[in-house]
Amino acid sequence: MSGFLPYAVIVLSMIVFIGFFNEKATRLTYEIALMLFSVIIGSIIPLFTAYNRNIPLLSLLSDVKIFDLNEFLINGVLCFMLFAGSCHIRLPDFRRLFRPVSVLAFVCTFLGALFYGLLFFGASALLGLGFSLSVCLMFGSIIAPTDPIAATSILNKFGLPKDVSFLIEGESLLNDGMGVALFVCFSGIVAGEAGGGFVAIILREILGAVVIGVSVTLLFFILFRKTEDDKRRIYISLLNVALAYWLCEVFDCSGALASVVCGALFFALRGREEEKNRPMDLKEFDDFWEILDTTLNSALYVILGFTFIRILQMENVVVLSCFAVVCNLLARYGSLYVSTYLTGPLPDGFSKTRFSKLLTWGGLRGGLSIALAMGTLPILPDDTYRVILGCTYAIVFFTTVVQGLSMKQVYERIIKK
């Protein structure tokens, strides 16, 4: 099977039929249902094929590659998904909660990568895997950033307090650049390359992305403001984020962060026009980005579910997956608890412990983590690569399905204590 159309037919068929079945029968959160049932279907097909052909499953998996998630996400639609999420950031809330959001996005992400790397290093020594500390820290940088797509599409539906919901959303939207910078740093150490110091990488990845995102958006918003054609406004916004993302790839900056900057600044400039009593009728524009965001999110969850079968390529899959998930929860909680000493006052009714517990369970992971894990293939031995990728899939599945499904119950239980 080759070409775009067959893959589009598969993904759209899954979106339609799983969505219809969930609407009429299971009534789970839409995104969770897509991933959960895609995992089930994507696992049954190769299992049945291997049994029917009487060939080992692992041999079949090594030859079959249904979807290239890295190509779809990193080299395809990630910039549009991030722009769609960030262009609706509540600017007054961001100004008011700038300090805690910044601490969570940068300090907490750094500590999360460090804590996870150390915990997994200990786990690998206990299991006799012999992973180096630099490999474990690189794995920590893959897992540390929370996923903005999961946060905005799942968590906001559970009636969390406004400030708590915004902190989770704001952290997940802004911590991609930090995660990518950490990944570049630690993967350079693993590869034995002199990729520059950590500070230099931070400056290039984060500040470079901010400069590019701001510059491109300021330029294109002039066109956006002057045109009165609704469709042209949509095209301008698409070109805006696509060009910023491409320039970041050219100059080795964080395209993910630049996309967030484009969306947030775009929204801020739009609000500024309204404050000057020059409102624009942007209903068609908003409808387009909402539909595009929903469509790309749905496709991502289906592809994640279909490719989940890759986890079976990892030896000791159950033990390693459990270790990975437990290490993730411990590292997330530890990094959050330490960060609360720097965030300033917490939302009303939350102690440091309650706040850390809630955001630990609300720290969902998604496609970006898996795309980064796939990026380790050129620098890791095959068996190590399978462990890193398999553990990443396990964490993404657990955080999205288990934590996503139980988020409301966990919140209610924490509040009642």
N, C-alpha and C positions, 0 to 999 in steps of 0.2 A: 504494500500500500504506500503510495507516494502522492505528493501534492497536498495543497492546503484544504481543498474541498472535502475529501473523505474524513479528515480529522475534525473539520468544522461540523460535519454531519454527526459524528460520534458525540462530540461535546454537547451540541445543541439537543440531540436526542436525550442525553442523560439529564440535561437541565430541565427539559420539558416533562419527561416521564417521571423522574424522581420528584420534581416539584409538584406534579399532579397527585402522585401517590401520597406524598407527605401532606398535602392540603386535605385530602379526603380521609386519610387513615391515621398516620402517626402523629401529625401536627407538632413536629419538633421545630426548633428554630431553623429557618430556611437554610442558612449557610451550613449549619451543623448537619442537617439532613443530607445535603448534597455531598459533603465529604464522607459521612458515615456510610451511606449506601453506595457511593462510588468505591470506597475501600472494599466493601463486601463483594460488589460485582467485579471489580478489578482483581480481586483475589481468587474468586471462583473460576474465572475464565482460564487462567494459566494452570490452576490445579486440575481442572477438568481436562485441559489439553494434554498436560503431562501424563495423566492417568490413561487417557484414551490412546495416546501414542506410545505408552509404555516407555517413557524416557524420564530421567531424573529431573525434578523440578528446577534445581539450581542450574542445570545445563540449559534448560529452556529459558530461564530468566536471563542468563548471560548472553543469549542470542536475540532476545526480544526487547525492543525499545519502542514502546507505544508513543510516548510523548517526550519531547525534549523540553523539560520544564525551564531549564536555564535559558534556552533560546526564547521561549515564550515570555518569560518574566523579565529577565535582565535586559535582553536585547529587543524586547517587544513592548509590552504594555505597562510595565511598572510605573513609568513616569506619568502616564495618564491616570492610573489608579491613585497615585499619591496626590496628584494635583486635584482630582475630584474630591478627595477627602479633606484636603487642607484649605480649599477655597471657601469652605463653609465654617472655618474656625471662628469662634465667637471672640472678636477682637477685644471688647471690653473685659471679658474674662481673662484673656491672655495677658493684658496689661496688668490686671489686678493680681494674677497668679504667676507672674513672670518668674519670680524667684523659685518657688517650689517646682514649677515645670522644668526650669533650667537645671536645677539640682538633680531631679529625677532622670532627665534626659542624658546628662553628661556624667555627673559623679556616680549616680547609681548604676549606669551602664558600665562604666569602668570597673567599679567594685564588683559588679555581677560577673564580669568576664574573669576577673582575678580570682574571686572566690570559687567560681565553678571550675576554673582551670586547676586550682589547688586540690579541690575535692575529687575531681576526676583523676588527677594524677595519683592521689592516694588510692582510689578505687582500682585504677589500672595496675598499680603495684600489688594490691591485694589479690587481684585476679591473675597476676603473672603476665600481663600484656606487655609490660616494658615500654610504655609510651614515655617519650621525653617530656619534660615540663613545658617546653616551647610548643609541642604539639597539643598538649592539654590546654594551654593558654589560648592557642589559636581556636580550639574547639569552644572555649569559653566565649571568645569574641563572636563566634557564629551564633551562639545561643542567647547571649545577653540582650540584644535589642528586641523589644516587644514589637508585635506586628500591628501597624496602623490599620491595615485592612480588616483584620479580625476585630480590633478594638472598636472601630467605628461601626461595623456592620452587626456585631453581636452584643457587645456590652451595653450599648445605649438603649437596648430594648428592655432592660430589666429594671428600670425605675430607680437607678442609683441616684444619690443626691447630686445636685447639679455640679458642685465643685469637685466632688470625687470623680464623677464621670469625666469632667473636663481634664482633670489631672491625668487620668489614665489615657485619654485620647491625646492630650498634648504631649505627654512623655513619648508615646508610641510614634507620633508624627515626627518628633525632633531627634530621636536617638539613633536613627539610621546612620547618619553621618559619623557619629562616634563609634558605632559598631563597625562600620566599614573601615574607619581609620585604624581601629584596633586590629581588625582582621589583616589589613595590609601590613601592619607592623609585625605581628606575630607570624604571619605566613612568610614574610621576608626572612625572618630568623630561621624558620623551619627549612626554607629553601637554601639557606646559606648565602643569601644575597645581601649586599650592602644597600639597603633601600632607604638610607637616611635615618635620622633619629626620630623618636616618637613625636617630639614637638614639631619637627618639620612636616611630618605626615599629617598631624592635626591641622597645621596651618594650610597645607595644600588641600586636604580633603574637605575640611569644614569651611574655612574662610574663603577658599577659592570657589566653593559651591555657592556660598552666600553672595559673593561679588558677581558671579555669572548670573545667578537667579535674579538678583535685584536689577542688574543692568539690562538684561533682556526684557524683563517685565516692564520696567519703566519705559523702554522704547516702544514696545508693542501696545502698551495701554494708551499711548497717545493716539494710535490708529483706532483702537477699540472705542475710545471716547468720541472720536470725531465721526465715525461711521454710524449710520442709522439703520443699516441692513442687519437684521437679526442673524441671518446665516453667516454673513461675513464676520460677525463678532465671534461666532463659534469657531470658524476657521482660524481667526487670529489667536484665540486661546489655545487651540491645538498646536499651531505653529510655535507659539510662545514656549510652551513646556517642552515640546519635542526638540527645538533648537537648543534650549538651555541644557537638556539632558545630553544631547550630542556633543555640545561644547565641553561639558564636564568629562565625557569619555576622551575627548581629544587632549585635554589638559590634565588628565588623571585626578579629577576631583570627584566628589560624591554626587553622582547624578540623582540619587534618591533624595538627598537633602536639598539639592537645587530645585527639584520638583515641588517639594514642600514649601520652599521659600517662594517660588512662583505663585503657588496657589494662595498662600497666606497674604502675600503682598497684593496680589490681584484683588482679593477680598477687601483688604484695607483701603486700596485706592477706590474701589467701588463704593465703600462706605463714606469715603471722603467726599466723593461727588454728591452723595445724598445729603451730607451735612451742609453742603454749599447750595442746597435747594436745586440741584441739577440731577434729579433722579432719572434713571434709564429704565425702560421697560425690558426686563431681562428674563421674562417667563420662559420664552423658548430656549434661551441659553441655559437656564437652570434645569429645565426639563431634559435637555440633551445630556448634560453632565450627570444627572441622576440616573438616566437610562443606561448611559455608557458605563458608569460606575457599577451598577447592578449587574450588567451583562458580563463585564470583565471579572468581577468578584465571583460570579457563578461559575464561569469557565475555570478560574483558578482553583476553586474548591473541587471541581470535578477532576481536574488534572492531578491535583495533589492526592485525591483518593485513588485514582487509577495507578499512580506510580508508587503508592504505598507498599506494594508487593515487593519492592526492592529491599525492604527490611529483611526479608528472608535470606538474602545473600550474606547476612552477617552471622558468623558463628556465635554460639551461646546467646542467641537472640533474646531470649526471655530474661536471662540474668543481666545482660548488658543494658537492655532497655529499662529494666527496673532501676539499675544503678544510675542511668542517665536521668531518669525522671526524678528520682530522689535527690540527686545532686543539684538538679535544676531548682527544685523547690527550696532546698536549704540555702543555695547561693542567692536566689532571688530574695528570700526573707532577710538574710544577713545584710545584703547590700541596701535593701530598703530601710532596715532598722537603723543602720549607721547613717544613712542619708537624711533621716528625719531630724537629726541634730542640726542640719544645715538648712532645712526647708523653711524654717520659721513656723508660725502658728499653723496647726493642722485644721482641717475642716471641723466644724462644731460636732462634738460628740465622739471624736476619735482620739484615742491615746496613741502613742507611738506603736504599741503592740497591735492594737486593732487595725490601725492604718496599714501597718506592714503586712498583716495577715490578709487583709482584703486585697491589696495590690499584688501580693504574691499570687493569690488565686486568680486575679484578673490579668496577670501577665501572660497573655496568649502569644504564641509564636506562629509564624506562617511561611509564606513562600520565599521571603528574603533569606531566612535562615537556611532553607534547603538549597537555594541558589548559591549561597556562600559555601555551603558544604560541598556542593558539586564542583565549585571552583578549586578545591584542594586536589583534584585528580592528578594534575601534572606534577605535584610536589610530594605526594605521599605514595608509599608502597601500596599495592593493590589491597592487601588484607587490612591495612590501617585505614585506607580510604573507605572500605566497606563498613568498618566499625563506625567511623565518624558519620557517614551518610545514614546508616541504619539508626544510630542513636538520635540523630537529628530528626528523622522521620518519626521516631517513637515519641519524642518530646512534642513535636508539632501536633501529632494525633492526640496525645493525652491532654495538652493544654486546650486545643480547639474543641474536642468532643467532650471529654470528662469535665474539665474546668468550665468550659462554656456552658454546658448543660446544667451544671450545679451552681453557677455563679449567684443566682438569686437566693437560693437556699443558704449558701455560705454567708452572703451578706446579711440575711435575716438572723442567722445564728450569731454572727459577730455582734450585731446591734443589740440583741437581747441580753448579751452577757454584761 
